[in-house]
Amino acid sequence: MQQFRRLLPLPSVIALLALAAQAQTVVSPAGRALCEGSSFTHFPLGRPNARFQFLYADVPPQTVLHGMAYRREAVNNHGHVDAFSADLQVTLSIAPNAPPQTSATFTNNVGTAVTVVLPRTVLSFPATERPPLDPAATFELVIPFAVPFTMPAAPATLCVDIAMFGNTSPAGTDRSLSIYLDSHDYVTGRAEQPGYELGAGCPAPGSSTPMTAALSLWHLGTSMQFDLSMRNGVPDDGSLQARTFLCLGASQANVPWPGRSPCALLTTTDVWFAMPGNDTATGSYDGSITGLPVLPPGFRLWCQAGSVHLGNGALAFGDLSTLVTPPPPPAQAPFARVSASTDRTATTGAVSFVVPVTQFF
């Protein structure tokens, strides 16, 4: 160890520490760095004439902010988004109140240390695609600050105030753009983790339409719950024997089902659940599994639903879904949004507890 230290003179050590400090990032809402948010938004960058405030209570004390960035939403099947430029200004301050007390009046949320970190300027943003897995690997839409901002030594709520003056895209000038930013919605007492659908299911016998299944995992604090919405499964013939089941695995698979060559298990099926109730006469199902034990956050699951007739053996499988188990829900809203999406000069806006997943760097 002594010899190694001699190989690194003091100036080099300082340079390495400075480089490491520059590489530090913070993601807010906290816990969403490795988890997809529960929803998507076009605010703030998708609007040409608007004012937005985003309040974040989970940015660590003394963090030095040099910029922020957003990432593409992954869960829904939204594809290519064209490159665009936006004319905007960003002001930061320390809000006087926590997010649950957010005011609909913009000036009431502006507190101390007011700093125009980015004077009005036009920024260019790249084209984006639907990420190949959830969440997006990078925060592609970057807003660098001209002036750094340092969080105070004590825990505080950061107010990000953004004025949008216009935009340009292949759609034209000053349009409302659909750019599908990953975002997260605060719901009291629960945290949703939607499934990322990939692969393809197989159709029920007599049908040419593959079965699909949308899935969400809810963290309810002391238990978990799966919500499942299935379409184009095996229709019930009045016997109430058409049922839906759910398979969970720790990894992907591709195992053909005997006698049903178009159908395959796409997960390792470590656990099987019989969903309560039966399928409809049109082969649909909507239901939940409740009371499940809490899984630790950050564990990736691979999930596939199936539909089967217990009497005649007719079978279909849905597409594959994957998700990362979410952290527990916070006791109160750790973030908030105020939006005036059509007028940047508005004095008030609509308060909501949904914000874009934001990386501060």
KANORPE-V644541 format. One record per residue. N is the residue number from 1. PSI is psi in radians with two decimals (NA if undefined). D_FIRST is the distance of its C-alpha to the first C-alpha in Angstrom with 2 decimals. Layout:
n = (N N)
psi = (PSI PSI)
d_first = (D_FIRST D_FIRST)
This chain:
n = (1 2 3 4 5 6 7 8 9 10 11 12 13 14 15 16 17 18 19 20 21 22 23 24 25 26 27 28 29 30 31 32 33 34 35 36 37 38 39 40 41 42 43 44 45 46 47 48 49 50 51 52 53 54 55 56 57 58 59 60 61 62 63 64 65 66 67 68 69 70 71 72 73 74 75 76 77 78 79 80 81 82 83 84 85 86 87 88 89 90 91 92 93 94 95 96 97 98 99 100 101 102 103 104 105 106 107 108 109 110 111 112 113 114 115 116 117 118 119 120 121 122 123 124 125 126 127 128 129 130 131 132 133 134 135 136 137 138 139 140 141 142 143 144 145 146 147 148 149 150 151 152 153 154 155 156 157 158 159 160 161 162 163 164 165 166 167 168 169 170 171 172 173 174 175 176 177 178 179 180 181 182 183 184 185 186 187 188 189 190 191 192 193 194 195 196 197 198 199 200 201 202 203 204 205 206 207 208 209 210 211 212 213 214 215 216 217 218 219 220 221 222 223 224 225 226 227 228 229 230 231 232 233 234 235 236 237 238 239 240 241 242 243 244 245 246 247 248 249 250 251 252 253 254 255 256 257 258 259 260 261 262 263 264 265 266 267 268 269 270 271 272 273 274 275 276 277 278 279 280 281 282 283 284 285 286 287 288 289 290 291 292 293 294 295 296 297 298 299 300 301 302 303 304 305 306 307 308 309 310 311 312 313 314 315 316 317 318 319 320 321 322 323 324 325 326 327 328 329 330 331 332 333 334 335 336 337 338 339 340 341 342 343 344 345 346 347 348 349 350 351 352 353 354 355 356 357 358 359 360 361)
psi = (-0.67 -0.74 -0.69 -0.72 -0.62 -0.45 -0.19 1.62 2.78 -0.79 -0.63 -0.70 -0.79 -0.74 -0.70 -0.72 -0.68 -0.70 -0.72 -0.68 -0.69 -0.48 -0.15 2.38 2.74 2.32 2.31 2.34 2.44 2.48 -0.15 0.12 -0.69 0.06 2.42 2.51 2.93 -0.10 -2.96 2.87 2.74 -0.02 2.41 -0.36 -0.31 0.15 2.44 -0.42 1.61 2.82 2.35 2.50 2.35 2.18 2.17 2.15 0.14 0.34 2.13 2.60 2.57 0.20 2.31 2.11 2.11 -0.09 -3.14 2.84 2.70 2.78 2.79 2.52 2.45 -0.59 -0.87 2.77 0.93 2.22 -2.27 2.38 2.21 2.70 2.66 2.91 2.62 2.46 1.98 2.92 2.48 2.25 2.33 2.64 3.03 1.97 2.55 -0.31 2.77 2.80 -0.67 -0.37 0.35 2.36 2.60 -0.25 2.09 -0.81 -0.44 -0.33 -0.14 2.17 -2.29 2.96 0.68 2.14 2.18 1.66 -0.37 1.74 2.82 2.19 2.86 2.14 2.53 2.39 2.45 2.83 2.60 2.77 2.88 2.22 2.59 -0.20 2.76 2.52 3.06 2.45 -0.44 2.70 1.67 -0.45 1.73 2.36 1.72 2.52 2.50 -0.43 2.18 2.80 2.29 2.22 2.59 2.97 -0.48 2.68 2.39 2.89 2.13 2.27 2.02 1.97 2.05 2.19 2.18 2.19 -0.22 3.02 2.87 2.33 3.02 -0.35 -0.29 -2.77 2.39 0.97 2.72 2.07 2.49 1.81 -0.11 1.15 2.46 2.35 2.93 2.46 2.21 2.20 2.24 2.17 0.04 2.70 2.19 2.44 1.73 2.65 2.53 2.03 2.35 2.97 -2.85 2.51 -3.00 2.68 2.75 2.71 2.32 -0.04 2.69 0.04 2.09 2.53 2.51 2.72 2.08 2.39 2.47 2.44 2.26 2.27 2.03 0.27 -1.12 -0.03 3.04 2.83 2.37 2.24 2.34 2.27 1.94 2.50 2.65 0.62 -2.81 2.13 2.56 2.40 0.29 -0.16 -0.14 0.57 0.01 2.05 2.75 2.47 2.83 2.28 2.37 2.43 2.84 -0.14 2.93 2.81 3.08 1.40 1.92 2.47 2.26 2.24 -0.07 1.28 -0.52 -0.25 2.47 2.57 2.16 0.06 2.81 -0.06 0.94 -0.48 2.43 2.46 2.32 2.08 2.50 2.59 -3.01 2.89 2.82 3.06 -0.27 0.13 0.57 2.79 2.41 2.10 -3.11 2.65 2.11 2.92 0.39 2.61 2.71 2.20 2.55 2.61 2.66 0.18 2.15 2.26 2.55 2.16 2.45 2.33 2.66 2.80 2.29 2.52 2.03 -0.27 -0.90 -0.05 0.06 2.41 2.52 2.64 2.53 3.11 2.90 2.45 2.57 2.66 2.80 2.23 2.32 2.86 2.90 2.73 2.44 2.73 -0.59 2.87 2.10 0.08 2.86 2.88 2.48 2.23 2.31 1.56 -0.03 0.05 1.86 -0.24 0.01 2.54 -0.33 2.85 -3.10 2.28 2.32 2.72 0.92 2.30 2.71 2.48 2.10 2.31 2.17 2.41 NA)
d_first = (0.00 3.81 5.47 5.05 6.30 8.79 10.05 11.21 13.86 15.39 18.38 16.49 14.66 18.16 19.73 17.57 18.34 21.94 22.12 20.93 23.52 26.19 25.61 26.33 29.72 32.07 34.91 38.09 39.85 36.74 36.30 37.79 34.64 34.78 38.46 41.57 43.78 47.15 49.28 49.47 50.76 51.96 51.30 50.39 50.06 53.10 55.64 57.19 58.66 56.89 54.90 52.21 50.10 47.17 45.84 42.38 41.35 37.94 35.96 33.15 33.51 32.01 31.51 32.16 34.57 34.83 37.13 38.24 39.12 41.28 41.19 44.06 45.73 45.28 47.51 50.95 52.16 52.19 51.57 51.23 51.21 52.02 50.00 51.40 50.97 51.39 52.41 50.71 49.38 46.69 46.67 44.25 44.89 44.14 47.02 49.02 49.37 47.43 48.28 50.96 52.89 52.75 55.94 58.04 58.48 55.69 55.76 55.30 51.80 50.65 48.92 46.74 44.37 46.60 44.90 46.21 42.89 44.75 48.12 50.72 49.59 50.09 47.13 47.18 45.98 45.45 47.54 46.11 46.79 46.69 43.09 42.77 41.29 41.02 39.53 39.26 35.79 35.90 37.63 39.75 42.06 40.08 41.36 39.14 39.78 40.81 39.80 36.80 37.56 35.46 36.21 36.98 34.79 37.06 37.92 40.65 42.71 42.19 45.46 45.26 48.62 49.53 52.74 53.78 56.22 56.77 55.43 56.19 55.86 57.86 60.03 61.14 60.58 59.97 60.05 58.67 55.95 54.64 50.91 49.73 46.69 44.90 45.86 45.89 48.81 48.58 51.01 51.46 50.06 48.91 46.48 47.57 45.52 47.83 47.41 46.60 49.36 48.82 50.50 54.19 56.39 59.56 63.14 65.34 68.13 70.90 68.69 66.96 64.70 61.20 60.31 57.78 55.98 54.22 51.79 50.11 47.93 48.41 46.08 48.56 46.23 47.15 48.17 48.12 50.97 51.53 54.28 55.76 58.35 59.73 62.32 64.27 63.74 66.42 69.49 71.16 74.74 75.95 74.78 71.62 69.63 67.43 64.04 60.58 57.37 53.67 50.85 47.18 44.27 40.50 40.76 43.33 45.87 49.02 51.39 55.10 57.50 60.04 63.40 62.20 60.61 60.03 58.05 54.49 51.97 49.09 46.81 45.68 48.12 46.12 48.54 52.18 54.24 58.00 58.81 61.66 65.03 66.34 66.43 69.28 72.17 70.35 67.11 65.12 63.08 61.44 59.88 56.91 55.01 54.36 52.66 49.59 46.47 43.67 40.89 37.38 36.76 35.06 36.56 38.44 41.90 44.26 47.87 51.26 54.72 57.71 61.44 63.70 67.34 67.51 71.05 71.08 67.38 67.08 63.41 61.29 57.59 56.14 53.33 49.71 47.96 44.33 42.69 39.56 40.31 40.46 39.17 41.82 44.31 43.68 46.24 47.56 47.36 44.01 45.43 48.82 50.70 53.73 55.45 58.40 58.18 61.23 61.32 58.46 60.82 61.47 60.91 60.37 58.92 58.53 55.86 53.93 50.86 49.52 46.94 45.05 41.53 39.64 36.12 35.11 32.41)
